[in-house]
Amino acid sequence: MGSAPFTCSVATKEEAIELLKQAEQIDLYHAECTDNWSNFMARKEHAYRPATVKNIEEYTNAFNSLISKVPKQLQNVGDIKIVSLMGSADAGMPHTRPPNIICYPQLNLSVSTFIHELCHIHQRKYSKVWNAIFHSLGWTVWNGNLPSHIDSYRRYNPDTIDTPLWQIKDWVPVPVFRDISNPVLNECDMWFYHVHDRYHVKTVPEAIAVELLPSSAYEHPREMTAYIISEPDKYKGTTQYKTIRHYIDI
């Protein structure tokens, strides 16, 4: 997982259309959402389309200025494409699409957001390395079946769509729409399903709790590690931070 220079470029609207078509062929994100009632309803009012970007060159230069803040071990990702989406896309939440696209419903130059999303690109590109990191943190892929009343209302995430369910200790974290009759994309709760006793709780089990970590970070090891790497000062006192430091200089 050595480092190599990379650059960012903000896509034109025309380029973005093609990039998103190519991404969909790889991850089938929107096809999956369309096939699930809850995820379709949560997105039906959202305009998941590229937006016109003024001052593309200035934004491109600004994003490239952030690269020096990225941990060296995460810089070997190849050139990154920045796609600006309509503001309602995915409820305004930044996310990634394969192989190397960071999507911003609203372009912003937050260093922590940039590093967080770059982590997700790196995680997909070097999945074997990251699986080793996840295992060292106690996570394993879960291949079991959720009860239908949980799985039917599970919110899909473009950053984890390829391997959505992971187990940590006896628990599988699942993001579930808060109002199952009227699902709203950014109104979800984390449920924690006990794989042996087959019940769930709606608070973070003490056995897996990490100090200061928001509940959304428990959704997936990709999210947990991205939160810690992008805001390391906040999590320096945690065991998870110290474990990640064995792999990445944060």
Secondary structure by P-SEA (a helix, b strand, c coil): cbbbbbbbbbbcaaaaaaaaaaaaaccaaaaaaaacaaaaaaccccccccccccaaaaaaaaaaaaccccccccccccbbbbbbcccccccccccccccbbbbbccccccaaaaaaaaaaaaaaaaaaaaaaaaaaabbbbbcccccaaaaaabbbbcccccccccccccbbbbbbccccccccccbbbbbbbcccccccccccccccccccccccccccaaaaaaaaaaccccccccaaaaaaaacccc
